[in-house]
C-alpha cells in the first residue's frame, strides 16, 4: 500500500476449480487493464502452474489505476464472501 491505496497484488495457490478460475480471471484482467487502459509502469510475474500472479504499479498510481485495483479488491472480496475464504491481505 502507498498513501493508503492499493498499489499491487500477489496471489498464489488460490484453490481449485471455480474459485481458482474466478481469482485468476480477476487478476489477469486487472494486469491487462492496467497495462492497456492506463499505460502505467508495472512489474509483474505470472506462473500459471503454481497459480502465482504478482503485479505492482511502479511510480505514481493514477486515478484510473486506483479504480482498477479497487475493482480487483471488490471482486476478490466477493469471491471471499461467496466461498468462505480469506484471499485478501493488505500488504502490497
ABEGO torsion letter per residue (X at the ends): XBGGBBAEBBBBGAEBEAAAAAAAAAAAAAAAAAAAAAGBBBBBBBBAAAGBBBBBBBEBBBAAAAAAAAAAAAAAAAAAAAAGBBABBBAX
